[in-house]
């Protein structure tokens, strides 16, 4: 089937164009000026100089196609295909093929003709297959995950300058090995149901795969089909140019045509361009090219990249369309093969295609919790029986029990009958002191529940592990999860005793549930106080919340301390809603609901003109009658204490959002912040809107940052970027206090519509990256790298790291001074026990706290233990000395004479690092066909050398050699020694100890 192309034309207003260009100009003039050499251009680009100056100021690096939609505006390259365009097109095409081979919910098979001549849009595909009962939100979320992981390869410290990750500097053989290894990791993650990790790997793989067609000479050799050996299991890439083979001729123009040697292309050898100075460009080799490539200063000048249609960035811009088409075809080909390997069910779950959200329970199992456990069982049984074999059937089930002093384990399944068995085995375990390990259990549930989910906590006790509050809040915000508490205890009670099954009588603080109230408020969840008699009825809110089309229309949680008050709350209902429920709970003495026509109904009238009201203790549920009037509704209430009003409905119109910062340089684009928004920093809010009615004039025009108690902290205009429901809003300065997001616009009849994401975003003052690029092996130390970027004044940060398995770490706390607008990097080492099961998961949490700031930043990293047998099959690097030359002489001081060695290193997974272990010389390395070439040079004072070569799996090997001493009669010798498991472990331990001695930080 011929691939369809999704919409990709960027439509940003003229004001936005000018505003962005003006900002670039202003940024340029805030910095010292320097001369820009514009000679040797085939046409004038003087008008672009201010923007070029701004673009050159941020991170460099050779990357592939531009990262995402933002790149087009920043580079004035409106018609270029970005990694985002190519990746989305591939995913949507393969999803359509998937649906064509299956029967939809009405028993019909989708046909390609249904989409002939149409733009492929994610929402349309989901609606066409599932109908209106399934929201496209989860599918859109998965696509965003893959696209952002793809783009991050151009921005992250650990990936942007690594040549094999971008098929740069002729690292073709190693790059392909990394692709095959990543492919294997995706399959392993999916079978272990680590879908988020698999999506991240998928984005990275697609980035590298797409870069091959942009950076190599495959297109220039005349090929218009995908390379048959790239990313093909069981095959190595052959016909790669070796290090001593010239590939390019000089080009002094912006546009370079025929600068690849004709004689070279006729040999059908592959080459890719060198970029910058990370790996020195050998004589006669091609550069990546473009204004920001420093390697073009060395002959041959010019370059061969096809990243964009702009000659400023891409010397082979005229071949950009051909390269982009092949990159898309290669991406589709890989996704088809992955689908074939994973089968339908796993492939659909990888891309979040399909059913609703799930059920996640955290349940207190102390002796007083019998009624609560029964309520959870009844709700689960009702949901299973009602939704089984329908699009609304939960896709996963999570259960985490807790009491004092234990919590867990996590029971996680996609089989409803198996989950029912878990629940049936749950029973009250006896009494104990009132505080329980509830936050530890909530944290465990959050780590095992997909993003955008709701977790329900059943308890009658306060938290014993309150020190985890900040970590849990951070995890809630990262996963955009809601946490709702169902508490069978009167918070005003000051004493609890054996009547509640908790042993001895004890005095309890009046504010003991404030922590739960805070977590519920910050997550957009609810906290409902009830009793054993009403818990079964109150727990029906679970069914309301676990539908994939549930959207939040209004949410407020007001805290008071015994003060009676009257409040009026307004919310908007629109024409795109199917049903609406209102939850009102707390010590509310009276409430009344008013519709836009002025009709009223109070809680004294269970069945009235506006809806049906049921009340259980301090909890009331209002189900509005259809048809509901469009417009502004009001809830007026009189409360004696704290209370919550939560309005939700069923609608396909919803939104996802994230914060990103513009990154300039050779590959401009938007870099998604993995952490929370950074206070005081200009950023961009990216909003993906789902469920926009096709062909209607419904539009969205504003986003509001809402503070506590409904205060407005800021409003920004929403600007549409294309026709797939992708919007952006420029945030001039992130507020210092927490805020939630409210999106507003007008429907097709120009009536207001509103959606809200009630989770509170708590700003932080730094950005964190936590990565690990080596396998997690039993009986080995494992390095974890932490990068901290400080966007404010110079500050000292305290880093703390721990893991959920209690694995030993070399240190748990580090201190580091990070200058303003700079990044510091540090390392923790973790010992994996020899008895740890392969496939098990370890979660590492790292906290960064400024010694002067109030906020803490958290980052979480999930790692999977690798099977040791896989690593035993990986040999260490093997090297051979291929050339030695020297001019050492007794007539010259040793420091005035030099000797050199050339080594050829062969490795099964690719070389990561080369270090001089003995000797006073310097070593560099680069690709050499299917191997690696190492160049060593030293003065003649140091005549022996040992080179330590480490591959990308952490295995090390040594190469020992000596200078050819004239007249000594000593033969020129070379010895190659690959590492064995013991020496590898020793090298890892030595590296770990060395890292400790060096305080583990480099600014």
N, C-alpha and C positions, 0 to 999 in steps of 0.2 A: 504494500500500500504506500502510495506517495505521501510523505509526511506533510501535515498541515503546519502552517506557521501561526503561532499565537500573536495577538496584537502586540506591537512593540514600539509604535510611534510615540515619542515623548511629546506631550502637549502641556507645556508650562507657559503661563501667561507672559506677555512681553515685560510686564513689571517684574516678574520673577527673574527673567533673563538679565534685565538691567540691574536689579538688586544684587544678584549673585556676582555679576561682573564688577559692580561698584565695590562689593565687599572684598573681592580679590585685589582690586586696585588699592583699597585702603590698607589691607594687610601688607601689601608690598611696600607701602610708604611708611609703615610702622617699623620697618627693618632697614638696616644699612643697605645702601645701594651698591651694585656692582655692575661692571660692564657686561653686556651681552653681545657676543660676536654673531652678527647676522650676515656675514659674508658667505659667498658660495651658495646663496639661495637662488633658485630659478624664478622666484617671484617674491614680491615684498610681503613680509608679515609683520611690518613694524607696528601695525595696530594691535597685534596680539601680545606685544612685549610685556605690558603690565601684567597680563594674566599669566604669561609664561614665568615671569619672575615669581609670582605667587605660587605657581604650581611646583617650582623647583625647590621650595623651601622645606617640604615635608619628606617623609621617608622615600628613599630610592629603592630600586629593585627591579629586576627584569621579570615581568609577569606576562600573562597571555592576553587574550582579549580583555577589553576593559571589564571591570568587575560587575557593575550593575547599572540600573537605569540612571542613577545620579551622574555617572561618568559622562553621559552624553552632554549634559548641560555644562559640566565643568570643563570639558574639552572642546566644546562647540562642534562635536562630531555627531550630529543628530541622526545620521543614517547608519551608524555603525551597529553591528550586532555585538552584544555584550555576553559575558558568561551567563548572566541571568536570562537573557533572551533564549540562548541556546539550550540551557538546562531546562527551563520551563517548557519549551517546545518539545523537547525529548520526552519529558515526563507525561505531558498531556497526550502526545501521540501514542505512547505505549499504553496509557490508561484507556484510551479509546479502543485500542486493539484488544485489551483485556475484556472490556465490556462487550465488545462484539462477539466474543466467544462464550458469553454467559447469558442466561435468561434474566431479564430484569424482574422487578417485583410484580409485574403484571403478566409474567410468563413470556414476554416478547424478547426477541434478540435485537440489539441495536445494530444499525447498519451505517456503513461509511457514508452512504448517500444522504443520511439525515444531517450530516455536517458538511456536505459538499458546498464549497464556496463560502463557508462561514469561518469566523475566527474561533479557534478552540479556546474556551474559557473554562477554568476549573469548576466554577459554580454550575455552568450549563451541563457539564458531564455528569456531575453528581445528581443534579435534578432529573436529568434524562433517565438515569438508571434507577435511582431510589425514590424519586418523587419528592413531595414536600415534607415527608416525615423525618428526613435526615439532613442535618445541616452540613454544608460544605466546609465548615470552619476547621475541622480537624485535618481534612485533606489540604486545605490552604496552609495550615500551620506546618504540615510536613514539607510542603514545597518550599516554604520560607526557610525552614531549617536547612534543607539541602542547598538552597541558593546562597544563604548566608555563610554556610561552611565553605562553599565554593569561593565566594568573594574574600573570605578571611585569609585565604592562602596568599593574597596580595598584600595583606596588612599586618599579620601577626609577626612578632619578632622572630619566632622560631621557624617560619616558613617562607617569608617573602624573599629572602636572599639565599635560599638553598637551591642551587641550579637543577639538580635532578627532579625537584618537585615541579619544575616548569619546563622540562626538556631543554634546558639552556646549556650552553658551553659544551655541546656535543656529548652530554651525559645521557645519551639515548638508551644505552643498554641498562644502566642503573635505573633510569626512570621507568623503564618497562618492568623491571624486576619489582620496583616499588608498587607499581600498579597491580601486578599479580598478587603481591602480598596483601595489599589493601583489599583487593577483591575477596581474598580468602577471609580476611578479618570481617568483612561485611556479612558473609555467609555465616560465620561463627556467631557473630553478635545477634543475627536474626534468629538463629536456631536456639540461642540462649534467651531470646525475647528481650534483648537489650536494643530496642529499636531506635532510641535516641542516639546511642553511640554509632549504630549502623548508618543512620542518616548523616551524621557528621562525616563518617568515612566516605560515604557515597558522594557528598559534595566535594570532598578533597580529590577523590579519584576522578570525577568528571572534570574538575579544573585541570588537572595534569593531562588527562586524555585530550581535552580540547586544545590545550597549549601546543601539543605536538603539531597540529595542522597550521597553527599560526606561526610557530617558531622554526620549523624545519623547512627544508627545500623540497618536500614531497609534492606540493602544488607546483613549484617551479619546474619539476621534472616532467610535468604534464599529466600527472595522475589526477583523476577525478572520481576516485573510489577510495574507500577507507583502506588503510594499510592492513594487509592480512596477518601480520605478525604482532602488531601492537595489541597488548592485553588479550592475547590468545593463550590459554593454558597449554603447557607442554611445548611452547615454541619460544625461541630466543630471536631477537631482532638481529638479522645479519646485515652485511653490506653497510657497515658504519665506517666513516672516514677515520683513519688513525691520526695521531697527533702531528705527524710530520707531513701530512698531505695538504697542500694549499687548496683553499675552497673558493676564495673571493678575490676580486680585483677592486681597485680603488674607485670610490664614487664620492664626489664632492658636492652633490646636489641633494635637495630634500627628497626628491623622487629618484630612486635607484632602479634602473632597468638593466637587465643582463649583467649585473655585477657578480653573479655566481659564475665561475669559470665554466665555459661551455664544455671544455674537455672533462671537467669534473662531473657535471650533470650527465654526460654521456656514459659515464661509468656506473651510473645508477647507485651511487653511494649516498648515504644520508649524512647531513650535517645540520647543526643548529647554531645560532649566533651566540657570541660571547657578550656579556653585559658588565659594564662597570669595571671594577678592579678586584672583585672578590676572588675570581680565578683569572690569572693573567692570560690575555689572548695571545696564543702562539703566532709566530710569523705566518702571514698568508691566510689566516682564518677570518671568517665572516664575523661581523658584529651583529648584535641584536638590532641596534640602530635607534634613531629618534633623538630628539634634542637633548634628552637627559642621560644618554648613554656615554659615559666617559671613555669607553673602549674605542669609540670612533675617532678619538684623537690620535690613535696609532694606526698606521697603514695596515691593511686596507681600510679606508674610511667607508662611511655609509652603513648599510645594514640590510637585513632581510625579513624583519618581522612584518606580519600582516594583521596586527592587533586591531586596527581601526581603519576608517576611510580617511583619516587625517595624515597628510604628509609630515606634519610636525612630529607626530608620534611614530609613524609607520612608513619606512622607506618603500615598502612593497604594498602600499595602501591600495593600489589598483587590483590586487589579488585578494583583498579582504573578503569579498563576497564568496569567492570560491573556497577559501579556507573556512569561513563560518559554516558554509553548507556541509562541508565534509565533517567538521567538528560536530554538527548536529546529527548527521547520519551515524557517526561513530558512537555518539552518546545513545542514540536510539538502539543501535545494534547491541551495545553492552546491556542496556536495560532489558531488552528482549531475552538475552542470554541469562541474566540474573533472574528474571521472572521464570524462565524454564527451570533453573536450578532450584529455586525456592518453592515453586508451585503457587497456585492462586492465593491460598489463604495467607501464607507468610508474606508474599509480595504485597498484598493489599494492606496488611498490617504495617509493613515497612513504610508505606505511603499514607497511612491513616485513612485508607479508603473504606468507607462502610459505615458501620452501625454507630450507635450512640456512645455516650461516655460509659462509665462503669460504676460499680459499687465499691466504695472504700470505707471500711469500718475500723475504728479504734475503740476497743471495748475494755472497760474496767472489769476484772473478774474476781474482785473481792466478794466476801460472803453476802454483802447487802445488795448485790446487783442482779438478782434472779429475774425480777420483772423487766429490767432493761435488756438483759440478754434475750428474754423471750420476745420483747418488742422488736429487736433487730431480726430475730428469726422470722417473725410473722411478716415483717415488711419485705424481707428477702424472698420469702416464699411467694408472696403476692406479686412481686415484680417479675419473678421467674415465670410464674404461671401465666401472667397477663401478656408478657412480651416475648416469650419463647417463639422462635421461628418468624419473628417480625423484624422490620428494620430497626425498631427501638430496643431490641434485646441488648442488654449490657455486653460490652466487648471484653470486659475483664472484671475480676473480683479480687479484692484485697482485704485481708483481715489481720489486725495486729492486736493481740491481747496484752494487758499490762496489769500489774499490781505492785506491791512493795515487797522485796526490792528488785523484782525482775520485770522485764518487758520483752515482747516478742515470743517466738520467732514470727516472721512475716509469712502468712499463708497467701499465696498468689496463684491464681488459676484463671483460665478462660472457660472452664467447664462448670456450668451452674450446678450440676449435681455434685461435683466434687466440692464446690464451695459450701453447698448445703450440708455436706458431711462434716466439713470443718466446723461450721456453726453448731451442728448438733453435738459435737464433742465438747463444746464450750460449756462450762458450768462454774458456778461460784466456788471459790477456793478457800473461803474462810475469812476471818477478820484480820485486823491489824491497825496500826496507827493510821490516821486520816489521810495525810498526804501520800500520793502515789507517783509512780514514774511515768506520768502522762506525757510530758513533753518528749521524752526519749522515744515513746511509742509513736507520737505524732511525727517526729522527725523520720523515723523508720518508714512510716506510711508515705510520707511525702517523697522519699527517695525511690519508692517502688510504685508510685502512682503516676500515670502520664500527666503532662502539663494540661492546664485548663480543666482540671477536675475538681470535684468537691468531696471532702473527707468529713465523715460524721463521727463524732466522739461521744460515746455514752459513758458517763461517770457520775458519781455523787461526791467526789473528793477533789481537793485542790492539788496543785502540782508540788511534788517534792524536789523536782529538778529544775527549778525556776531559772537557774543559771544558763539554761539553753534557750532562753527567750529570744535573744538577738539572732542566734543561729537559725532558729525555726522561722522567725520573721523573714530573714534573708532568703531562706529556701522557699517560703511561700511566695515571695515576690519573684524569685527566679522562675518558678514553675507556674506563676499566675494561678495559684490554687485557692480555693475557698475552704475554710475550716468552720464547720458548724457544730456547736456543742449542745447536746441534750442532757441537761443536768437535773437529776432527781433529788434535789436538795434545796431547801429554803435558804438563800444566802444570808438572811437576817438571823438565822439560828446561831447562837453563840456556843452551843455545846452539843456534842454528838456522843452517843454511848452505845451500849450493847444492843439497844433496840434496832439499830441500823446494821447490826452484824459486824461492828468494827471494834469489838473488844472493849477495853476500858473507856470510861467517860473522859472526855478531854475538852478543854476550852479551845474555841476556834476563833481566829480573827475575823472581823466583819468583812474585811476586804479580800478574803482569800480567793475569790473567784474573779478578781479584777484582771488578773493575767489572762484568763480565758476570754474575758470581754474584750481585752485589747487585741488578742489574736483574731477573734472573730471580726472585730471592726476593721483591722488592717487588711484582712483577707477578703472582706466583702461577704463573709458568712454571717451566721446568726448565733446568738446564745439564748437558749430557751430554758427557763427554769420551770420545772413541772414536778409531778410526784408519781409514785408508783401506780396510782389509779389511772392517771391520764397519759402515761408515757406511750401506750400502744396507739392512742389516737393522735397524739402530737407527732409521733414518728412518721405519720403520713407525709410530712414535708419532704421526706427522702424521695418518694416517688415523683413529686413535683419537680425536684431539682435535677433528677438524673435522666432528663430527656435532652437529646442533643440540640433541640431547637429552643431550649429555655434561654431567655435573655433577661438581663436585669434592666429595669426601667427606672427604678428609684430605690435608694437605700440610705437610711440614716439611723445611726445608733447614738442616742443622746444619754449622757451620763448625768445623773443628779443624785443628791444624797438626802432623801426624805423630804424634798421640797415639792409642793404641789404646784403644777404649772399647766397652762393652756397653750397648745401649739397648733399651728396650721401648716400643713405640708402639701405642696403642689406637685403633681406629676403629669406627664403628657402621654396620652394614648394616641396611636396613629392607625392608619388604614392597613398597615402591613402586619398587624397583630391578629392572631387567631383566638387566643384565650388569655385571660389575665387573672392572677390570684394576688391577694394582698395578705401579708402576715403582719399582725400587730401583737407584740408581746411585751410584758413588763407589768408593772402595777398601774394599768390604765383603767381609770374609773369609768370613763365614758368616751366613745368615739362616734363620729358621724362622717359619712362619705357623701360627697356632692359631685354630680356629673356636670358636663359643660352646659347643659340646659337648666341647671339649678335644681334638679330633683335630688332629694336627700334620702338617706337611709342610715339609721343608727344601729348600734349593737343591741339595742333593745328589740329590734325587729329581725329575727333570724331569717325570714323569707320576705323579701321586699322587692321594690321595683328595680333595684340596681343589682341585686345578687343574693347569694345564699351565704349566711354567716354561721359558722360553728365555733363554739368557745369551749376550751378545756382548761380550766383554771385561769392562769394569766396569759394564755395563748389563744388568739382568735385568728381564724382563717376565713377570708372573704373570697368567694368565687363569683366574679362578675358575670352577669347574664349577657348573652349575645342577642342581638347585635349591640356592641358597645359604641357609644358616641365618641367620635374623634374630637380631640381637643384637650383642654386642661381640666383635670380632676383635682379634688382636694380631699385631704383627710384632716379633720379637726378633732383633737382629742384633749382630754384632761387626764393628766398622769400625776401620780403621787411620788414616783421615783424614776429610776432609769427605764428607758423604753426603746424599742426598735420598731421601725416601719420599713418593710421590705416589699417592693412591688416587682413582680416578674410576670413574663408572658411567654407565649410560644410564637416564634417568628424566625424566618430564615435571615432577616436583616440583623447583622451583628458585626463585630469588628475584632481584629487582632491588632496589636501595636507593639512596637519596640523603639528604643532610642538608639541613635547612631550619630557618629561624628564624621564630617567630611574629611577625607584624606586626599591630599594633593600629591604632586610628584608625577612620575612617569605613567602611573596608572591610577588616575583619580577615581574616587568613588565614595560610597558610604560604608563605614565600618560599624557593624552592629556591636553595641556594648553588651558583653555577656553579663556584666554586673549591673547594678542599679544606676540610675542617672547620676551624673556628677554635678554637684552644686556649683553654681556660678559659671558653668561652661556653656557656651553656645552649642546647641546640638540640633538634630533634626528628629522629629517624631515621624516614624513611618507607620501608616495605618492601612491595613488590608481589610476592606469592607466586603462582607459576604452577603449574598441574597438580594442584591439590587435588582429590581424588576427589569427584565430585558425590554428595551425599546421604550421605556417610560422616561419622563423628564425628572424623576426623583434625583435629587442631588444633595450632597453634604457640603457644608460650607464653613463649619467652625468646630474647634476643639477647645474645651474649657478645662483648666486645671482647678480641681475642687479641693479646698482645704477642709479642716475639721469643721463640723457643725454647718456644712453647706456653704462655707465662705468661698468666694471666687478669688483665686490667686493669679490668674492670668487667662487670657483668651488669645488664640491664634487662628488665623485664616487657614482653612484646609485648601490645598491646591491639588487638583487631579493630575496625575502623571501620565496615565494612559487609560484605556477603556476596560481594564480588568479590575477596577475597583481599588487601585493603589493610589493613596493620597499621602501628601507630606505636609507637615507644619513646622515652620522654623521657630525653635524655642530660643529666644535671645539670651535668656539666663535661667537656668534651672533654679527653682525656689529652694530655700534652705529647709523648709519644713515639708513633711510628707503631703502627698496629694494623690487624688484619684482622677480618672479621665472620664469626661463626658463629651460625647459626639452629638452634634445637632445638624439639622438640615431641613429640607422641605420635600414633601411627597409630590406626586404628579399633579395634584390639584392645589399646590402651593400651600399646603397645611404643614405645621411644624411636626417634626419627628425627632426623637431623642433615644439614644442608647448610652448606657453607662457601663464602665468597667470599675466596680467599686473597690478593687484591691488597691491599697495605699502604696505608692512608690516612695520609699524613704531615700532621699539623696545621700550620696557618700562623697568623700573628698579625694578619692583616688580610684584608679582603674587597675584591676588585677587580671592577670592571666596565669593559670596553673596548667601545666602541660607535662606529659610524659611521652617520650618517643622510643622507649625500649620495652621489650616484653616483661611481664611480671612473672618471675620464675621462682618456684619453691627453692629454699635454701640459698637465696641470693639477696644482696642488697639492691635496692631499686631507687633510682634518682628521680626526684620530683622538682621541677623547675618552676619558680614563682617570679613573675615580673610585676613590678609595681610602677605605675606611671602617676606622677604627682602633677596636677594641673594648677596648683596654687603656689604659695610661697614655700621655700625650703622647709621640710618637716622631717621629724624622726618618727618612724613607724615601728611598732612592735608586731612581729609576725608570730602566730601560733598555729601549729599544724598537728592534727591528730587523725586517727582513722577509726572506723567503726568496729574493726576486728581486734583492737588492742595490740596490733603488731608493733614491735620495737622500732623506735626512730632514733637517729643519732642525736638529734636535739629536738626539743618541742617548741622552743622560743628563740627568736632572733631579733636583733634590733638593727635598724638601718636608717641612715640619713639619706633622704632623697631630695636633691635640689629641685627647684621649681621648673616645671615643664621638661622634666627629664625622667628617665626610666632606670630603675635599679633591678638587678636580677639576683636571685638567691636560690639555694638548693637545700632540700631536705632529703635524707636518705632513710628508707624504710626496709626492714628485714622481713622477708616473706618466709614463714616457717616451712621446714622441709615437708611436713605432713599436710600442708594445705592442699585441698582438692583442686585440681585443674578445672576451670570453668566457673569457680566461685568468684564472687565479686567483692572488692574492697573499695569502700568509699572514703576518700581523703577530704577532710574539710580544713580549709586554711582561713585564718582570720587576720586582717590587717587593721590595726587601730593606731591612729595618730596620737602621740603623747599630748597634743594640744587640742585635738578635736573631740567632738561628742559622738560621732558616728563610727561604727565599725563596718568594714566591708568583708564579705565572706565569698569564698569560691569553693565549689564542690567538684571533685573529680572522681569518676567511677572507673575502676580498673579491673580487668579480668585476668585471672591467673592462667598462664599458658601451660600447655602440656610439655613437660621437660623433654619428652622424646622428640618433639618438633625441633627443639634447639640443638639436640645432640646431632641432628642431621645437618646442621649448619656448621660448616668448617670455618676456621679462622682464615684471615687473609694470607695469601702466599705470594712471596715476592722474588724477583730475579733481577740482578744487576745487569743491565744491558749495555752500559757504556761508562767508562771512567776516563777522565782527562785531568791533567794537572800541569802546573809550571813551578812546582816546588823545587828549590835549588839551595845549595849551601851558600851560594853567592848573595842571596837575598834574605833579609829578615823574614821569619816565618809569617809574620802578620802582613807582609807586603806581597805574598804569593798566595795563590788559591788552587783548590782542586774541586772538581765537580763529579757528581755521579748521577746517572739516570737509571731509574728502577721501573720495572713493569710489575704491577700488583694485580693479581687475579683474585676475585672473591665472588662467592655465589649470590650475595645479596647487595653488594655495592659498598664502596668505601665512604665512611662518614667523616673520619678525622685522621690526620697524619701529624705526629708529634716527634720531635727530636728527643729521644730518651737518653742518649749519650753523645757527646760531641758539642762543639761550639758553633756549628753551622746552622743554616736555615733550610727548611724544607717546604715545598709547595706541591700541590697535586692537581691533576686534571684528567679529563677523559682521554683514553687512547683506544679507540675502537671498542671492543668488548671487554677491555681491561682499564686499568688506571695507570697513569704515568706520574711518578714522583721525581721531582728534581731536587737535588741536594747540593749545596755549595758551602764551602768552608775555607778559612785561611789554613795555611800549612802548619799552624801551631797545634792543630787538633787533627790527627791523621786517622783516627778510628771513629766510627759512628754506629749508632743503633737507632733505627727508626721504628717507632711504635705505630702500627696501623690498626685502626678500630673500624669495624664494619657497622652497618646500620642495625644489626641485631645485638650489638654490644660485644661481640667477639673481637679479640685482639691478636695480632701476630707481630713478630719482630723481624727486622731485616738488618743483619750485621754486615758491614763492609768496611774496607780501608782504602786509603789513598795508594796509588801505585808509586811506591818510593823508588826513585831512580837509583840504579846501581846497587840496590840492597840485595838483589837476588831473591827477594821475597815475592812469591807469586801473588798476582792479583786474585784475591779470593772473595767469594760471596757466599753467604749462608742464608737460607730461608727457613724460617721456623714458624709454622702456624700454631696457634694456641690450642691447648686441650682444655677440657672442662676445668681442671684444677688451676691451670695458669690463668684462665679467664676469671674464675672466682677471685684469685689472688689480685688480678689487675683491677677488678671491680672494687675490692676492699681497699686497695692502695689508693684508687681514685677517690673513694669515699673519705678515707682518712685525710687525703690531701685537701679535699674540699673543706673539711672541718678546720684544718690548720690555716686555711686561707680566709676564714670567717665567712666564706660562701657568698660574698657579695662583690659585685662589680658595677659601678655606676655607668 
